[in-house]
Amino acid sequence: MSRINIQTQLVPTASQPLLAQIQQAFGATPNMFKAVANSPAALQSMWAAFGALGKGTLGAKLGEQIAVAIANRNHCEYCLAAHTVLGQNAGASAAEMASAQVGQSDDARTTTALAFALKVVEQRAQITDSDVASLRDAGFNDEQIAEIMAHIALNLFTNYINVALDVPVDFPKIALK
């Protein structure tokens, strides 16, 4: 059972317009957003970050692959399930999402991005010049490197919300690896 209210009727009035946008975007209001809606500021921050990154240059597929790799590493069943669905909606196959879950891809550029993201998470951002150079060598520019960092930060936020607050998974479950 969740450690925080996840019912839309009991959240602050200021969160309701954002929940309506989320409902429209997803066709439902995922439990994670219901939990975060207890704080209008937190919900606004999270939803704005999703919106901004959705307009980035990395592409939705790579963003979702990064998300499942981080979710798996952080044992966030909620984000793993949600981002697997979102990744498939963005054009990734089930096999591609399963590979991304463990930081792998048949595409070398994607593998480089996933390895970088996981290293940032595992080493708490204590990376080296060569780690960033590997991204550049794979064809990522400074804008995209900054976006990868933003994806990492957003996914840490959502992983921590879901794990710490025990938000019930309302997407098809995916086994952690």
C-alpha positions as CSV (number, residue, x, y, z in Angstrom):
1,M,0.0,0.0,0.0
2,S,1.3,3.5,-0.9
3,R,2.8,5.5,1.9
4,I,1.1,8.7,0.5
5,N,-2.3,9.6,-0.8
6,I,-2.8,8.6,-4.4
7,Q,-6.5,9.6,-4.8
8,T,-7.2,12.6,-7.0
9,Q,-10.1,13.8,-4.8
10,L,-7.9,14.5,-1.8
11,V,-5.1,16.4,-3.5
12,P,-4.7,20.2,-3.5
13,T,-7.0,22.1,-5.8
14,A,-3.9,23.7,-7.4
15,S,-2.9,20.2,-8.7
16,Q,-6.2,19.5,-10.5
17,P,-5.4,21.4,-13.8
18,L,-2.1,19.5,-14.2
19,L,-3.8,16.2,-13.4
20,A,-6.3,17.0,-16.1
21,Q,-3.4,17.6,-18.6
22,I,-1.9,14.3,-17.5
23,Q,-5.2,12.5,-17.9
24,Q,-5.5,13.9,-21.4
25,A,-1.9,12.9,-22.3
26,F,-2.1,9.3,-21.0
27,G,-5.8,8.6,-21.3
28,A,-5.7,7.9,-17.6
29,T,-3.9,9.4,-14.6
30,P,-1.0,7.1,-13.6
31,N,-0.6,6.5,-9.8
32,M,2.8,8.2,-9.8
33,F,1.3,11.5,-10.8
34,K,-1.5,11.1,-8.3
35,A,1.1,10.6,-5.5
36,V,3.1,13.6,-6.6
37,A,0.0,15.8,-6.9
38,N,-0.1,16.1,-3.1
39,S,2.4,18.9,-3.8
40,P,1.4,21.2,-6.6
41,A,5.0,22.4,-6.8
42,A,6.4,18.9,-7.2
43,L,3.8,18.0,-9.7
44,Q,4.5,21.1,-11.8
45,S,8.2,20.4,-11.7
46,M,7.8,16.8,-12.8
47,W,5.3,17.5,-15.5
48,A,7.3,20.4,-16.9
49,A,10.4,18.3,-17.0
50,F,8.6,15.5,-18.9
51,G,7.3,18.1,-21.3
52,A,10.6,19.9,-21.9
53,L,12.5,16.6,-22.4
54,G,9.8,15.5,-24.8
55,K,10.8,18.4,-27.0
56,G,14.5,17.6,-26.8
57,T,16.9,16.3,-29.5
58,L,17.6,12.9,-28.1
59,G,14.3,11.4,-29.2
60,A,11.7,9.6,-27.2
61,K,13.0,6.1,-27.8
62,L,16.5,6.9,-26.4
63,G,14.9,8.8,-23.5
64,E,12.8,5.8,-22.6
65,Q,15.7,3.4,-22.9
66,I,17.7,5.6,-20.5
67,A,14.7,5.5,-18.2
68,V,14.4,1.7,-18.1
69,A,18.1,1.3,-17.5
70,I,18.0,3.6,-14.5
71,A,14.7,2.1,-13.2
72,N,16.2,-1.3,-13.3
73,R,19.4,-0.2,-11.5
74,N,17.3,1.6,-8.8
75,H,14.9,-1.3,-8.5
76,C,11.9,0.9,-9.4
77,E,9.3,-1.5,-10.7
78,Y,6.9,1.4,-11.3
79,C,9.2,3.3,-13.7
80,L,10.4,0.1,-15.3
81,A,6.8,-0.8,-16.2
82,A,5.8,2.6,-17.3
83,H,8.8,3.4,-19.4
84,T,8.8,0.0,-21.1
85,V,5.3,0.8,-22.3
86,L,6.3,4.4,-23.3
87,G,9.4,3.1,-25.1
88,Q,7.3,0.7,-27.1
89,N,5.0,3.5,-27.9
90,A,8.0,5.5,-29.1
91,G,9.0,2.7,-31.5
92,A,11.2,0.4,-29.5
93,S,10.6,-3.3,-29.7
94,A,10.1,-5.4,-26.5
95,A,13.6,-6.8,-27.1
96,E,15.1,-3.4,-27.4
97,M,13.5,-2.3,-24.1
98,A,14.6,-5.5,-22.4
99,S,18.2,-5.0,-23.6
100,A,18.1,-1.3,-22.4
101,Q,16.9,-2.5,-19.0
102,V,20.4,-4.0,-18.5
103,G,22.2,-1.1,-20.3
104,Q,22.6,-2.9,-23.6
105,S,21.6,-2.2,-27.2
106,D,22.4,-3.5,-30.7
107,D,23.1,0.2,-31.5
108,A,26.5,1.3,-30.3
109,R,25.5,4.9,-29.8
110,T,22.6,3.9,-27.6
111,T,24.8,1.5,-25.6
112,T,27.2,4.4,-25.0
113,A,24.4,6.6,-23.7
114,L,23.1,3.9,-21.5
115,A,26.5,3.1,-20.1
116,F,27.1,6.8,-19.4
117,A,23.7,7.1,-17.7
118,L,24.3,4.1,-15.5
119,K,27.8,5.3,-14.6
120,V,26.4,8.7,-13.5
121,V,23.8,6.9,-11.3
122,E,26.2,4.4,-9.8
123,Q,29.0,6.8,-9.2
124,R,26.7,9.7,-8.1
125,A,27.9,11.9,-11.0
126,Q,31.6,11.4,-10.2
127,I,32.5,10.8,-13.8
128,T,35.7,11.6,-15.8
129,D,36.6,13.6,-18.9
130,S,36.9,10.3,-20.8
131,D,33.3,9.4,-19.9
132,V,32.1,12.6,-21.5
133,A,34.5,12.1,-24.4
134,S,32.9,8.7,-25.0
135,L,29.6,10.4,-25.6
136,R,31.2,12.8,-28.0
137,D,32.9,10.0,-29.8
138,A,29.5,8.3,-30.2
139,G,28.1,11.4,-31.9
140,F,26.5,13.3,-29.0
141,N,26.9,17.0,-28.9
142,D,26.8,19.2,-25.8
143,E,23.1,19.8,-26.1
144,Q,22.4,16.1,-26.1
145,I,24.9,15.5,-23.3
146,A,23.0,18.0,-21.2
147,E,19.7,16.3,-22.1
148,I,21.1,12.9,-21.1
149,M,21.9,14.5,-17.7
150,A,18.4,15.9,-17.5
151,H,16.9,12.5,-18.2
152,I,19.0,11.0,-15.5
153,A,17.9,13.6,-13.0
154,L,14.2,13.3,-13.9
155,N,14.4,9.5,-13.7
156,L,16.1,9.6,-10.3
157,F,13.3,11.9,-9.1
158,T,10.6,9.5,-10.3
159,N,12.4,6.4,-9.1
160,Y,12.8,7.8,-5.7
161,I,9.1,8.9,-5.5
162,N,7.9,5.5,-6.5
163,V,10.3,3.4,-4.4
164,A,10.3,5.5,-1.3
165,L,6.5,6.1,-1.3
166,D,5.6,2.6,-2.5
167,V,3.4,3.8,-5.3
168,P,1.4,0.9,-6.7
169,V,2.3,-0.1,-10.3
170,D,-0.6,0.5,-12.7
171,F,1.2,-0.5,-15.9
172,P,1.9,-4.1,-17.1
173,K,4.6,-5.3,-14.7
174,I,8.1,-6.0,-16.0
175,A,10.5,-8.2,-14.0
176,L,13.6,-6.5,-12.7
177,K,16.9,-7.9,-13.9
